[in-house]
Amino acid sequence: MNKPLLTLSSKIPDHNIIDMANPEKFESLYVNDNSFDMGHLNTKGAEDYTRLLAMEFVKIKARTHNNVYTKKTR
């Protein structure tokens, strides 16, 4: 992997990283029906990926919003 990319990712808090590389958590991304080839999703897989990524992003946003709100009210 590219060293600058690794350096950047090490500066992101773990709770803000979305890791979609877990086939147990994101099983639908790893089934043959959603694959175009070995490393790429087909249209159905890409739509599923986008939906799952959005759901994970919302979880992070909600957690961040709740933390900011909690800090302001103390």
Short mmCIF file of the C-alpha atoms (twelve columns), coordinates in Angstrom:
data_MODEL
# 
_entry.id   MODEL 
# 
loop_
_atom_site.group_PDB 
_atom_site.id 
_atom_site.type_symbol 
_atom_site.label_atom_id 
_atom_site.label_alt_id 
_atom_site.label_comp_id 
_atom_site.label_asym_id 
_atom_site.label_seq_id 
_atom_site.Cartn_x 
_atom_site.Cartn_y 
_atom_site.Cartn_z 
_atom_site.pdbx_PDB_model_num 
ATOM 1  C CA . MET A 1  0.000   0.000   0.000   1 
ATOM 2  C CA . ASN A 2  1.069   3.545   -0.630  1 
ATOM 3  C CA . LYS A 3  2.981   4.994   2.351   1 
ATOM 4  C CA . PRO A 4  1.239   8.434   2.305   1 
ATOM 5  C CA . LEU A 5  -2.122  6.656   2.362   1 
ATOM 6  C CA . LEU A 6  -1.054  4.582   5.361   1 
ATOM 7  C CA . THR A 7  0.178   7.720   7.100   1 
ATOM 8  C CA . LEU A 8  -3.147  9.460   6.521   1 
ATOM 9  C CA . SER A 9  -5.231  6.502   7.677   1 
ATOM 10 C CA . SER A 10 -3.219  6.260   10.892  1 
ATOM 11 C CA . LYS A 11 -4.342  9.800   11.773  1 
ATOM 12 C CA . ILE A 12 -8.051  8.947   11.508  1 
ATOM 13 C CA . PRO A 13 -9.593  7.839   14.813  1 
ATOM 14 C CA . ASP A 14 -10.516 4.146   14.737  1 
ATOM 15 C CA . HIS A 15 -14.161 4.946   15.500  1 
ATOM 16 C CA . ASN A 16 -14.334 6.969   12.243  1 
ATOM 17 C CA . ILE A 17 -12.991 4.233   9.959   1 
ATOM 18 C CA . ILE A 18 -15.498 2.283   7.887   1 
ATOM 19 C CA . ASP A 19 -14.022 -1.139  7.156   1 
ATOM 20 C CA . MET A 20 -16.088 -2.976  4.563   1 
ATOM 21 C CA . ALA A 21 -13.584 -5.847  4.252   1 
ATOM 22 C CA . ASN A 22 -15.314 -8.193  6.697   1 
ATOM 23 C CA . PRO A 23 -17.191 -10.895 4.753   1 
ATOM 24 C CA . GLU A 24 -18.996 -12.017 7.898   1 
ATOM 25 C CA . LYS A 25 -20.421 -8.545  8.546   1 
ATOM 26 C CA . PHE A 26 -20.992 -7.612  4.882   1 
ATOM 27 C CA . GLU A 27 -21.737 -11.031 3.426   1 
ATOM 28 C CA . SER A 28 -23.684 -9.744  0.420   1 
ATOM 29 C CA . LEU A 29 -20.583 -7.974  -0.906  1 
ATOM 30 C CA . TYR A 30 -18.753 -11.276 -1.150  1 
ATOM 31 C CA . VAL A 31 -21.298 -13.495 -2.920  1 
ATOM 32 C CA . ASN A 32 -20.701 -14.419 -6.559  1 
ATOM 33 C CA . ASP A 33 -24.071 -12.986 -7.660  1 
ATOM 34 C CA . ASN A 34 -22.845 -9.488  -6.740  1 
ATOM 35 C CA . SER A 35 -19.422 -9.783  -8.401  1 
ATOM 36 C CA . PHE A 36 -18.357 -8.632  -11.828 1 
ATOM 37 C CA . ASP A 37 -14.961 -10.282 -11.496 1 
ATOM 38 C CA . MET A 38 -12.506 -11.186 -8.720  1 
ATOM 39 C CA . GLY A 39 -12.045 -7.607  -7.464  1 
ATOM 40 C CA . HIS A 40 -15.088 -5.695  -8.688  1 
ATOM 41 C CA . LEU A 41 -18.780 -5.563  -7.920  1 
ATOM 42 C CA . ASN A 42 -21.486 -5.676  -10.562 1 
ATOM 43 C CA . THR A 43 -24.369 -3.173  -10.586 1 
ATOM 44 C CA . LYS A 44 -26.369 -5.053  -7.945  1 
ATOM 45 C CA . GLY A 45 -23.278 -5.407  -5.743  1 
ATOM 46 C CA . ALA A 46 -22.366 -1.734  -6.167  1 
ATOM 47 C CA . GLU A 47 -25.867 -0.672  -5.169  1 
ATOM 48 C CA . ASP A 48 -25.673 -2.919  -2.097  1 
ATOM 49 C CA . TYR A 49 -22.220 -1.541  -1.244  1 
ATOM 50 C CA . THR A 50 -23.506 2.032   -1.496  1 
ATOM 51 C CA . ARG A 51 -26.496 1.246   0.751   1 
ATOM 52 C CA . LEU A 52 -24.294 -0.499  3.356   1 
ATOM 53 C CA . LEU A 53 -21.684 2.268   3.268   1 
ATOM 54 C CA . ALA A 54 -24.391 4.897   3.777   1 
ATOM 55 C CA . MET A 55 -25.761 2.960   6.759   1 
ATOM 56 C CA . GLU A 56 -22.292 2.748   8.323   1 
ATOM 57 C CA . PHE A 57 -21.723 6.455   7.679   1 
ATOM 58 C CA . VAL A 58 -25.011 7.318   9.409   1 
ATOM 59 C CA . LYS A 59 -23.897 5.296   12.454  1 
ATOM 60 C CA . ILE A 60 -20.663 7.308   12.645  1 
ATOM 61 C CA . LYS A 61 -22.491 10.609  12.130  1 
ATOM 62 C CA . ALA A 62 -25.006 9.766   14.859  1 
ATOM 63 C CA . ARG A 63 -22.255 8.748   17.254  1 
ATOM 64 C CA . THR A 64 -20.278 11.924  16.482  1 
ATOM 65 C CA . HIS A 65 -23.379 14.113  16.807  1 
ATOM 66 C CA . ASN A 66 -24.279 12.523  20.147  1 
ATOM 67 C CA . ASN A 67 -20.733 13.042  21.452  1 
ATOM 68 C CA . VAL A 68 -20.725 16.705  20.413  1 
ATOM 69 C CA . TYR A 69 -24.146 17.252  21.923  1 
ATOM 70 C CA . THR A 70 -23.110 15.567  25.167  1 
ATOM 71 C CA . LYS A 71 -19.950 17.688  25.435  1 
ATOM 72 C CA . LYS A 72 -21.895 20.936  24.905  1 
ATOM 73 C CA . THR A 73 -24.477 20.177  27.569  1 
ATOM 74 C CA . ARG A 74 -22.083 19.305  30.375  1 
# 
